[in-house]
Amino acid sequence: MSSAPSPPRPPRRPRYRGKNPRRFEEKYKERDPQRYGETIAKVLASGKTPAGTHRPVMVQEILEVLAPAPGAIAVDCTLGYGGHAQEILARISPSGRLLGLDADPIELPKTEARLRSLGYGPQEFSAHRSNFAGLQKVLAAAGLTGADLILADLGVSSMQIDDPSRGFSTKQAGPLDMRMNPARGQSASAFLRGIAAAKLARLLEENSDEPQAERLAAALAGESFPTTLSLASAIRAELSRFSEEAVELTIRRVFQALRIAVNDEFSALDSLLRQLPSSLNPGGRVAILTFHSGEDRRVKKSFASGREEGLYSQISDEVIRPTSAELNANPRSSSAKLRWAKRP
């Protein structure tokens, strides 16, 4: 009598070189925090962000200016990993409600599942695939006329930066994409192929204050760069006489400018700023976290003009920055600026 064949063994995970994994796809422990909490703790203690996760910036400062209370209606316009939302939900529960918006179809379901696992059901938390320009449509669809507190964190999440397949960073080779929603619009590679040098120069100046905008635009516009590293190499070749530090800063600025353009981020921000006063309930508060001077200028101007017109009763007189302790613990918070406003 023959015995039944044993089930095939699952394929073994490929081993990585060296003591610690270097590639994003090899860092399976960091991307599974519930199972490998000890690994996560070690990465955090070293001042780094575990792969596939995100460390929310200026949490305490945001909670202080928004003052979430039980029963409040909240909107997180940029849900991301859900770090800010988790803290807000804890303070508006049990009778409060939070709407989370995010345009990223890859990360949004993960974050929704993460917050559901903490016990927040549909009556307390709902996830909506939309960028922040869709704020009023999301409120209306939820049967709400306004919110008591609104948060918008305009930074790119670490999950997007660290994943080479998203094309936001030169840390590892990946397609030059940069789209928050990979199913919409054109990639950064296609954008560069189709843009004229004069337009690219203006974009580099406006989106990232790049001092070598004209020179780089002449070298990059209309060219084909299929990967993040091919674009970075072209920038290094064009600026070969500059210091390594200056070149690396330029690469980051070029990538930032392209990301803003590909995702039409400034237009979306302008739309959000126009909607905010009418999207807040009386006495409601809004906090916006920016990571670029162009974003901060827009927020500062909008809040100031809103106060002059009587749309806001109070605004932050000075920009709020991360503490030295947070800067040491999370270097990615270094360019963060927080501003807030309150409706009469």
Secondary structure, 3 states (H helix, E strand, C coil): CCCCCCCCCCCCCCCCCCCCCCCHHHCCCCCCCCCCHHHHHHHHHCCCCCCCCCCCCCHHHHHHHHCCCCCCEEEECCCCCCHHHHHHHHHHCCCCEEEEEECCCCCHHHHHHHHHCCCCCCCCEEEEECCHHHHHHHHHHCCCCCEEEEEEECCCCHHHHHCHHHCCCCCCCCECCCCCCCCCCCCHHHHHHHCCHHHHHHHHHHHHCCCCHHHHHHHHCCCCCCEHHHHHHHHHHHCCCCCHHHHHHHHHHHHHHHHHHHCCHHHHHHHHHHHHHHHEEEEEEEEEEECCHHHHHHHHHHHHHHHHCCCCCEECCCCECCCHHHHHHCHHHCCCEEEEEECC
